[in-house]
Amino acid sequence: MRVAFVGKGGSGKTTLSALFARHLARSDAPVLAIDGDINQHLAAALDPDTEPATAPPLGAHLGELKDFLRGTNPRIASREAMIKTTPPGRGSRLLRLLGDDEVHARHVVRAGDVPLMATGEFEESDLGVACYHSKLGAVELYLNHLVDGPGEYVVVDMTAGADAFASGLFTRFDLTFLVAEPTRKGVSVYRQYRDHAREFGVRIAVVGNKVTGEDDLLFLKEEVGDDLLTHLVQSPWVRAAEQGRTQGELEPHNRHALNVLRETVDAHPRDWPTLHRHAVDFHLRNARAWADRATGLDLASQVDPDFVPGPTALP
């Protein structure tokens, strides 16, 4: 199952991403965390007690990733013909979660108990000439070619605000958790995300964060209604961890909230046809909008009508 955490900057989505990934890892579930935020802080949130390990970021090795994933797919002539939305077809190399392949071998490190991939930072050479979504294209390609199964989890810390809608990456998940503080600014991103998500049938659930009492909880219920799934209270444990004073355990209410998140994810089985349909739809959108012109190719021809996504596509 694939889960994204989104929300306003400062809402706590990176903290929630890390808490949820660690929660899954403690149960021995196969889990991969991906830092897809322009502020690359997920490694430190996953393991605040040690210096974060590093691995080559996905975004800096997009060409090599394309070469590997296109495999022998006859519809993709070269890495230059492959864009971030190119869907897999017959001959493409498909990935198993944390499988024995060069992508996972090169790009995965451990942050505490959690395997981690990073998109990479926005570098000085990118200033004024590129947007961060050019790097996130590597994550989109990875997810397009990943065949993950029941009981396996990918947890992605996304870019802040409604900026996540600047690419089709927001359709690559089984469930999106929108982290909202109990403030007007905290719920403003929810309204934007709700409207866009409904247009494409993307499942969202709101997770209240930094709740200090009944007034905060009532505010969230009034603002987001039935989309409010659960909430976490203001956490002294999280603050201590952020200050390098990790001790004891996360508060019982917050541990219960993490259980609710997992139960909700597990209750939403993968819809492979819809996932693939969204991938094809956004590929055709990008082809028409800019990619045909940029490559000089008809990229609609990259869509393999006879490709059946899911476990049956694995060799």
Rosetta blueprint (number, residue, H / E / L):
1 M L
2 R E
3 V E
4 A E
5 F E
6 V E
7 G E
8 K L
9 G L
10 G L
11 S L
12 G L
13 K H
14 T H
15 T H
16 L H
17 S H
18 A H
19 L H
20 F H
21 A H
22 R H
23 H H
24 L H
25 A H
26 R H
27 S L
28 D L
29 A L
30 P L
31 V E
32 L E
33 A E
34 I E
35 D E
36 G L
37 D L
38 I L
39 N L
40 Q L
41 H L
42 L H
43 A H
44 A H
45 A H
46 L H
47 D L
48 P L
49 D L
50 T L
51 E L
52 P L
53 A L
54 T L
55 A L
56 P L
57 P L
58 L H
59 G H
60 A H
61 H H
62 L H
63 G H
64 E H
65 L H
66 K H
67 D H
68 F H
69 L H
70 R H
71 G L
72 T L
73 N L
74 P L
75 R L
76 I L
77 A L
78 S L
79 R H
80 E H
81 A H
82 M L
83 I L
84 K L
85 T L
86 T L
87 P L
88 P L
89 G L
90 R L
91 G L
92 S L
93 R L
94 L L
95 L E
96 R L
97 L L
98 L L
99 G L
100 D L
101 D L
102 E H
103 V H
104 H H
105 A H
106 R H
107 H H
108 V L
109 V E
110 R E
111 A E
112 G L
113 D L
114 V E
115 P E
116 L E
117 M E
118 A E
119 T L
120 G L
121 E L
122 F L
123 E L
124 E H
125 S H
126 D H
127 L L
128 G L
129 V L
130 A L
131 C L
132 Y L
133 H H
134 S H
135 K H
136 L H
137 G H
138 A H
139 V H
140 E H
141 L H
142 Y H
143 L H
144 N H
145 H L
146 L E
147 V L
148 D L
149 G L
150 P L
151 G L
152 E L
153 Y E
154 V E
155 V E
156 V E
157 D E
158 M L
159 T L
160 A L
161 G H
162 A H
163 D H
164 A H
165 F H
166 A H
167 S L
168 G H
169 L H
170 F H
171 T H
172 R L
173 F L
174 D L
175 L E
176 T E
177 F E
178 L E
179 V E
180 A E
181 E L
182 P L
183 T L
184 R H
185 K H
186 G H
187 V H
188 S H
189 V H
190 Y H
191 R H
192 Q H
193 Y H
194 R H
195 D H
196 H H
197 A H
198 R H
199 E H
200 F H
201 G L
202 V L
203 R L
204 I E
205 A E
206 V E
207 V E
208 G E
209 N E
210 K E
211 V E
212 T L
213 G L
214 E H
215 D H
216 D H
217 L H
218 L H
219 F H
220 L H
221 K H
222 E H
223 E H
224 V H
225 G H
226 D H
227 D H
228 L E
229 L E
230 T E
231 H E
232 L E
233 V E
234 Q L
235 S L
236 P H
237 W H
238 V H
239 R H
240 A H
241 A H
242 E H
243 Q L
244 G L
245 R L
246 T L
247 Q L
248 G L
249 E L
250 L L
251 E L
252 P H
253 H H
254 N H
255 R H
256 H H
257 A H
258 L H
259 N H
260 V H
261 L H
262 R H
263 E H
264 T H
265 V H
266 D H
267 A L
268 H L
269 P L
270 R L
271 D L
272 W H
273 P H
274 T H
275 L H
276 H H
277 R H
278 H H
279 A H
280 V H
281 D H
282 F H
283 H H
284 L H
285 R H
286 N H
287 A H
288 R H
289 A H
290 W H
291 A H
292 D H
293 R H
294 A H
295 T H
296 G L
297 L L
298 D L
299 L H
300 A H
301 S H
302 Q H
303 V L
304 D L
305 P L
306 D L
307 F L
308 V L
309 P L
310 G L
311 P H
312 T H
313 A H
314 L L
315 P L
